[in-house]
Amino acid sequence: MLAVLKKLEKQMIDAQLCTTYENISATPSWLHIDCRWTGLNNLLMVNP
């Protein structure tokens, strides 16, 4: 799933479909993504 997000990063940001995801190394069995205002031109990875 992360590879898909990275591949479609610009489209996701432009459409505000996904702006943020949790560090997959901290949550290896699931992936949390959300659409919050970050003001960035790239996906924001957060560490839980």
N, C-alpha and C positions, 0 to 999 in steps of 0.2 A: 504493500500500500504506500509506503514512504517513497518508493521509486516513482510511483504514479504521481504523487503530489509534487515531487521535485521536477518531473518532466513537464507537468502542466502548471508550474508555479505562476508564471505570468498571467495565464488565463484565469487561474483561481483568484489571484489578487485583484485583477481588473474587474471581475464579476463579483467580488466580495463573497465568494463561496467558501473560501477557507483562507484564513490569514495566520493561524497559529496552530502549532501541534506540540505535543509533549515529547521530550527526548525519549526515543524508543529504547535506548539502553536502560533507562530507568523503569520503563513499563513494557517489557518484552512480550507479554502475552496479549496486549491490546494497544490500540492507537487512539488517543483522544485528539480530535481536531475541533476548532471552533472558528467563528467569524467575529472577531473583535477588532475595533479600530486600533491599528498600530502605527499608521502613518508611514509605513515602510513600503519599499518596492520589492520586497522579498518575504518569504514565509518566516515567521518568528518561531524559533524553537525555545520552549521553556523547560526548565528542569523542575520537577515536582519537589 
